[in-house]
């Protein structure tokens, strides 16, 4: 099952794609766009081009719990994807993925997709753990 990870940002949206077995992932080119409708259309296009079964949206949860504007935006984006149909849509905690992507590097647009990759890999690893426990 192929999965697409999304690190939604105000200006740049990082994407990561799993291998067909859903074990590892790789970063894809960043979407540089502010318009949510255009981002949504591009995500769907990438998902269809890569025969994605599930889209995993990174959820920037606050450390202290509760909500924040970024989390609400990501949740609305995930809901918009669900409304389109054709893909399973899940959310996954993306805390610290940007910091991991920035570690030891100067700021580049590719870091947004590296952050998406960290988030998606965490999701893939969690699924593998559940399968191995059965």
N, C-alpha and C positions, 0 to 999 in steps of 0.2 A: 504494500500500500504506500503510495507516494504522498508525501505531505509537503505543504508550503508554509513556511513560517513568516510572520509579518511583524516587524518592529515599526509601528506607526509613529511618525513624527510630524511636527508642525510644518517642516519644510522638506525633509528627506524621509523616505520610508524604505527601510531595509528589508530585503527578501532573502530567504534561504530555502533551499530545496533538498528534500531527503532523497536518498537512493531508492530504487524500486522496492527494496526489502525493508525499508524504514529503519535502517540501523545507523547510518551516518548522514551528514548533510553537508552542503557546500553553499557558500554565499552566492547570490545572483546580483546583477547590477541594481543599484539603488534607483528608486523612483524619486526624482526631484520635482516635486509638485506640491502646491498648497491646497488645491481644489479637491475636496473629498470625493466628489463624483468622478473626477478624472482618475484619482488614485484607485477607487473602487473598480472602475472599468479596466485599468491596467492590471490590477491584481487578478481579476477574472480572466483576462486575456492570457496572462502568464500561467495561471492554473490550468486553463484548457490546453495551451500549447504543450504543457508538460504532463498532461494526463493525471492531474492531481486528484486524489480522492478526499483529502481532508485539508482544510486551511486552519492553521493554528495562529491565533492573534495574541501577541504579547500584551499582557495586562500589567501596567505600571502601578502596582499596589503600593500604597504608602506603608512605611515601616511600622507606623503606629496603628495601622488598621484604618477602617473607614474608607472614604473616597476622596478623589481630587479631580480637577478638570481633565487631566490627561487620561485617567482611568475611565471616566465617563465617556470621553471621546472614543477610546478604544472599544468600549462596550457597545456604543452606538454603531461603530464601524462593523463590528462582528455581527450585530443584529441586521445591518444592511446586507451583509454577505448571506446570512441565513435566509433573508427574505427573497433573495434572487434564486435560491434553490440550486440544485446540481452538485453541491459540495457539503460535506459534513464540516461544521465550523466549531472549533473549540477555542477556549481561552487558556493561557498559561502564564504564570507569574514570570515577569521579565526583570524583576529587581536585580540590580548589579550587573546586568549583561553589558550595558554601555561602558561601565567602569572596566570590566574584563576586556572588552574590545579595545579600549583606549590604552590599556596597560603597556607601557614601553613603546608607544607609537605616538607620532604627532597626529593631530586631528586630520582625518581624511573622510571623504564621503563614503568610502568603502567600509568604514567602521560601523556604519548603520547596518549593513548586511552581515558583518561579522557578529554584531550584537544579536541580530535575528538568528544567526546560526547557533550562538550559545543558547538562546532561548529554545529553539527547536530541538537542539541536542538534549537539553534537559527533559523536554517532553518525550522524546524518543526513548531516552534512558529510563524514564518512569514506566513507560509501557513495557519495556523489556524486563524490568524488575517485577512487574505484575505478572507477566507471562511465566517467568521463572519460578514464581511462588505458587503457581497452580499445580 
